[in-house]
């Protein structure tokens, strides 16, 4: 257990370094925004393309894996939505809380960390989780909020949403890499070195940006945020674990990667959506802060359990 904790510690120390830099004013929020853009559009996209281009595409899509993740995640989504409605929250706010409970920081934290800790075999499962979160669940919350406000969903709602998904650099880079892999194109050494250099900036850049973004957050709406953090860190991995291992009998290693991805803290892009729509931004922000801090202790436990079989 100590060995796993020491392996995960450098990743969280990078987050802490970013938080400290932002807290003391050495890295203002404007700088954080620009660093996040660099990671999002360039470094992380290069890493994802390189991963996707080298993955065994014939073994990438596993229907049992996809169904297990969908069923486990949807079960928690329904629970979180029901809890929100039981607390008499409007539909849009209950939906945003449910989205927080199931959306982990797979892009900025999971991709760099899980591949390093669990090996190259983890690339395929991590990419599947990231794709489902980005395409399916981000679409669901957008439709819920828009439908709740307008009373209906129209083509004017769906078309901009589809364009936004298609223009997402993480999705574009993954699709381009998978096409490259499907065509069995060779990877020229200069291109591979370029992608390796640029993608190498994704891990420190993303983790530093996570920490710096947390420096500007304050703990507000503590009660709901604690519930959402607990749901994300404990209930989400439990739900997908039951679905993967007990219901769909997913390959144990792939199931372990899925559970590890589900154990990640609430993703920063949930706050971007909450702020954009003006729906529960304070409780989402606090949930990100709490779940990220608590994941220093919880994620090593999950990784330890997975690596020990």
N, C-alpha and C positions, 0 to 999 in steps of 0.2 A: 504493500500500500504506500509506504514511504517513497519507494522508487517511482511509482506512478505520479505521486504528488510532486516530486522533484522534477519530473519530466514536463508536467503541465505548468509548473511555477514560472518558467521564463515567459510563457505566453501571457500570463496574468501580470507579471512584472512589467511587461511592455504596456499593458493597459494602464497599470498604476503610474508608470512614467508619464504617459500622455495626460492622465488625470492631474498629476502634480504640476506638469508644465502649464496646463490650462488654469489650474487653481491659483498659481502664483503670478499669473499674467504673462508668462513667457510665450504662451501660445494662445492667442485670442480666438474667439469663436469664428471670426472671419477666416483666420488661417486654417482652422479645423474644417471649415466648409470647402476650402480649396484643396486641402489634402484629401478629403473624402472624395472629391471629384477626380483627382488624379488616380486614386486607388480604384474607384468605381469604373472609370472609362478606360484606363490604361493598364495599370499593374494587375488588378484582379482579372480583367478580361484576358490579358496575355496568359496568366496562369491557367484560367479555365479553358482557353483554346488549346493550350499545350496538353493539359490533362485529357481533354476530350479527343484530341487528335491521336493520342497514343493508347486509348482505351480499346479493349476488345469489344467491338460494337455488337458482335453476334451474341455476346453474353451479357450485354448491358441491360436490356429490357427483360425483367422477370415479372410476369403478371402477378405471381403470388406476393412478391415484394411490394408492388404498387398497391394491390388490394389491401394488404396488411397495413401499410402506412395510411392509406385513405380511411379504412374502417376505424383504426385506432384513433386517428386524428379527428375524424368526424364525430366519434363518440364523445370525445372531450369537448369539441366545439358545441355539440348539443347541450352538454351539461353546463358549460359556461354561459351559453345563451339563456338557458332556463334559469340559472341563478340570477342573471341580470334582469330578466323579466319578472322573476319573483321579487326582486328588490324594486320593482316598478320603474325600471329604467326605460326610456324611449327605445324603440327598435334599433335606431342607429347606434346608440351608446352601448346597448347590450351586444350588438354585433361587433363593435370595436373591441370590447372586452374579450369576447370569444376569439377574435382574431389575435389578440395579444397572448392568449393562453396557449395558442397552437403554433405560433410563428417564431421559430428560433433564429438566432444570428448565424445561420448556416453559411452565408456568403462571406462575411468579413471575419468570422471566428472559426466556423466549422471547417470550411475548405482548407485553410492553412494548417489548422491544428490537428484535425482528425487524420489527414493524409500523412502527416509527420509521425503521429503517435501510433496509428494503426497500419501504416504501410500503403503501398501503391494499390493494393487490392481494394482499399476503401474508396478509391476515386469514383467507380461506377455507382455504388449506393449513395454516396454523398451527392453526386450530380443528379440522381433521380429525386432525392428529397428536395434539393434546391429547386429543381424544375417544377415539381408539384406545388411547392410553396409559392413560387413566383407567378406561375401561370394560373393555377386553379384557385387557391385561397385568396390571393390578392384580387382576383376578379370577383369572387364571391362578396368580399367586404365592400368593394366599390359599388357593386350592384345593390347591395342591401342599403347602404347609406343613400345612394342616389334614388332608389325606389322609395325609401321612407320619406324623403324630402319632396319628391315630385309626385308621389302616389302611383307611379307607373314607370316601367322601363321601356325606352324607345330606342330606335336605331341611332338617334342623336347621342344616346348614352353609350351604346355598345361600340360604335365605330371609333371614337377617340380612345376608348379603353383598349381596343384591339391594336390600334396604332401605338399606344404606349407600351404594350407588351412586346410588340414586334420590334420596337426601337430600344428596348432595354439592353444595354451592352453586355450584361451577363448572359442573357438568353441568346443574343446574336453570336457571342463568342463561343458558347457551347454548341449551338447549332452548326456554326461554321467548322468547329473542330470535329464534330460527329460526321459531317459530310466529308471532310478530309479523310477521316478514318475509314468511312464506307468506301471511298474511291481508292483506298490503299495507296494514297499518294506518298512519296518519300518525303522525309523531313530534311531539307538541306542543312548542313552543319551551321552555316551562318544564321539561318532563320531560327534554328533550335537554340543557338547561343543567345540570339537577340531576345527570344521569348523567355529564356531562362533568366537572363539579366533583368528584364522588365518585370517578369512575374515574381522574381525574388524580392522585389520591393513591396509586393502585396502583403506579405505577412507582417513585417514591422510597421508598414504604413497603415494597414487596416487596424491593427491592434492599438497603435498609438492614437489613431483617429477616434476609436471607440472611447478610450480613456479621456481624451481631450473633450469629446462631446459630453461626457458625464460630468465634467467639472462645472458646467453651467447649469446643471439640473439641481433642483431642490426637492426634498421629500414632502410632497403634498398629496392629499387624499390617501393617507397611509393605509387605512383599512382595506379598501378595494385593491390597492397595489400589492399588499401582502398576499391577498387571495390569488391574484393573477400570477404573482411570482411563484407561489407554491404550486399552482396548477401547471405552470410551464416547466418547472424544475423537477417535479415529482410525478404529477398525474399524467403528463404527456408521455414521458418515457415508459411509465407503467402501462398506459393504454396501448401504445404501439407494440410494446413487448409482449403483452398478452395476445394481441392480434397476430403478431409475427410467429411466436413460438407455439402457442396453444391452438390457434385457429387455422392458420395458413401454412404452418410448418416451413417457414422460410429457412434457407440455408443459415446455419448458426452464425457464421461470420458476418454475412450481410445483415442478418437480424441485429447483431451487435452494433454494427455501424448505424443502422436505423435508430436504435435506442440511444446511442451516443448523440446523434444529431438531434433527437427529440429532447435530450437533456440540456441543450444549450439555452442560455438566457434569452429573454425577449429581444427580438431584432430591432435595430434602430430604425429600419424603414417603416415599422408600425407607427412610430412617432411622427414620421414625415406624413403618412396618410392621415393620422389623427389631427395634426396641425393643419394640413391642407383642407380638410373637411370641417375643422372646428369642432370635432367630436372627441370629448374626453382626453384632451392632450395632457393635462396635468397628471391624471392617474396612470396613463400609459408611460409618461416620462419617469414617474416614480417607480413603476414596475420594472422598467429597463434598468434603472439605477440599482434597485434592490436585488433583482435576479442576477445581474452581472456580478455584484459584490458577493452574493451567496454562492454563485457557481464556482468560485475559487475552491470551495470546500466540497460541493456536490459533484462536479464534473470528474475530478480524480477518482471518486468512489465508483462512478459508472464505468470509467475507463478501466479501472482495476478489475471490476467484475467481468468485463468483456474479455480482457486479455487473459484472465485466468480461466476462461471457458465456462 
